[in-house]
């Protein structure tokens, strides 16, 4: 009986390890997407700034990163009411094409 346990447990352990060493599943990788970097000024805070500029390179851009660079007030003497201008730098990706076209 003792001999059976001594031979059985190492065999079970080896079979368990062999099951762990099975062929790994393949992970589908998306093709690399080139970023579209744009910068612009707007008169309102936006969740998609400069999207019109990104649409020149891609028909359906998606937001990757947005960075508000500067919010400054235009002097009141230049116009009737004070106005705030926001400068953005944004990065968009174009899922429809693997490499962004350069105009």
LINZIKA-V357719 format. One record per residue. N is the residue number from 1. RES is the residue in three letters. PSI is psi in whole degrees, -180 to 180 (NA if undefined). D_CENTER is the distance of its C-alpha to the mean C-alpha in Angstrom with 2 decimals. Layout:
# LINZIKA-V357719
n=N res=RES psi=PSI d_center=D_CENTER
n=N res=RES psi=PSI d_center=D_CENTER
This chain:
# LINZIKA-V357719
n=1 res=UNK psi=-44 d_center=60.66
n=2 res=UNK psi=-37 d_center=59.29
n=3 res=UNK psi=-37 d_center=58.87
n=4 res=UNK psi=-45 d_center=56.85
n=5 res=UNK psi=-38 d_center=54.35
n=6 res=UNK psi=-32 d_center=54.10
n=7 res=UNK psi=-31 d_center=53.25
n=8 res=UNK psi=-46 d_center=51.17
n=9 res=UNK psi=-43 d_center=48.59
n=10 res=UNK psi=-35 d_center=47.50
n=11 res=UNK psi=-42 d_center=47.20
n=12 res=UNK psi=-41 d_center=45.03
n=13 res=UNK psi=-42 d_center=42.84
n=14 res=UNK psi=-39 d_center=42.46
n=15 res=UNK psi=-38 d_center=41.61
n=16 res=UNK psi=-42 d_center=38.95
n=17 res=UNK psi=-36 d_center=37.38
n=18 res=UNK psi=-34 d_center=37.66
n=19 res=UNK psi=-34 d_center=35.72
n=20 res=UNK psi=-25 d_center=32.87
n=21 res=UNK psi=24 d_center=32.90
n=22 res=UNK psi=168 d_center=32.20
n=23 res=UNK psi=127 d_center=29.96
n=24 res=UNK psi=149 d_center=26.27
n=25 res=UNK psi=144 d_center=24.28
n=26 res=UNK psi=137 d_center=22.06
n=27 res=UNK psi=125 d_center=18.32
n=28 res=UNK psi=130 d_center=16.89
n=29 res=UNK psi=137 d_center=14.23
n=30 res=UNK psi=148 d_center=12.13
n=31 res=UNK psi=148 d_center=13.08
n=32 res=UNK psi=137 d_center=11.12
n=33 res=UNK psi=125 d_center=9.53
n=34 res=UNK psi=135 d_center=10.80
n=35 res=UNK psi=152 d_center=9.29
n=36 res=UNK psi=109 d_center=11.77
n=37 res=UNK psi=128 d_center=12.95
n=38 res=UNK psi=158 d_center=15.52
n=39 res=UNK psi=148 d_center=17.84
n=40 res=UNK psi=174 d_center=20.47
n=41 res=UNK psi=137 d_center=22.99
n=42 res=UNK psi=166 d_center=23.54
n=43 res=UNK psi=9 d_center=26.30
n=44 res=UNK psi=154 d_center=24.31
n=45 res=UNK psi=136 d_center=21.28
n=46 res=UNK psi=150 d_center=18.51
n=47 res=UNK psi=-6 d_center=15.23
n=48 res=UNK psi=67 d_center=14.43
n=49 res=UNK psi=150 d_center=16.34
n=50 res=UNK psi=20 d_center=17.18
n=51 res=UNK psi=-30 d_center=15.99
n=52 res=UNK psi=-38 d_center=19.33
n=53 res=UNK psi=-38 d_center=18.73
n=54 res=UNK psi=-32 d_center=15.42
n=55 res=UNK psi=-16 d_center=17.44
n=56 res=UNK psi=-26 d_center=19.89
n=57 res=UNK psi=-20 d_center=17.62
n=58 res=UNK psi=139 d_center=15.95
n=59 res=UNK psi=-29 d_center=17.63
n=60 res=UNK psi=72 d_center=14.78
n=61 res=UNK psi=149 d_center=11.75
n=62 res=UNK psi=146 d_center=8.88
n=63 res=UNK psi=131 d_center=7.77
n=64 res=UNK psi=-60 d_center=4.80
n=65 res=UNK psi=149 d_center=7.54
n=66 res=UNK psi=133 d_center=11.21
n=67 res=UNK psi=121 d_center=14.11
n=68 res=UNK psi=112 d_center=17.66
n=69 res=UNK psi=-47 d_center=19.81
n=70 res=UNK psi=138 d_center=23.21
n=71 res=UNK psi=117 d_center=25.14
n=72 res=UNK psi=153 d_center=28.70
n=73 res=UNK psi=134 d_center=31.75
n=74 res=UNK psi=132 d_center=33.70
n=75 res=UNK psi=144 d_center=37.36
n=76 res=UNK psi=-26 d_center=39.54
n=77 res=UNK psi=-19 d_center=42.17
n=78 res=UNK psi=-20 d_center=39.91
n=79 res=UNK psi=177 d_center=39.71
n=80 res=UNK psi=-45 d_center=41.32
n=81 res=UNK psi=148 d_center=38.73
n=82 res=UNK psi=143 d_center=36.25
n=83 res=UNK psi=141 d_center=32.75
n=84 res=UNK psi=135 d_center=29.41
n=85 res=UNK psi=134 d_center=26.99
n=86 res=UNK psi=130 d_center=23.31
n=87 res=UNK psi=127 d_center=21.54
n=88 res=UNK psi=152 d_center=17.76
n=89 res=UNK psi=123 d_center=15.30
n=90 res=UNK psi=152 d_center=12.08
n=91 res=UNK psi=127 d_center=9.31
n=92 res=UNK psi=158 d_center=8.60
n=93 res=UNK psi=153 d_center=7.67
n=94 res=UNK psi=99 d_center=10.64
n=95 res=UNK psi=-19 d_center=10.61
n=96 res=UNK psi=-22 d_center=14.38
n=97 res=UNK psi=137 d_center=14.86
n=98 res=UNK psi=-25 d_center=13.83
n=99 res=UNK psi=131 d_center=14.87
n=100 res=UNK psi=139 d_center=14.94
n=101 res=UNK psi=144 d_center=18.59
n=102 res=UNK psi=127 d_center=20.12
n=103 res=UNK psi=NA d_center=22.79
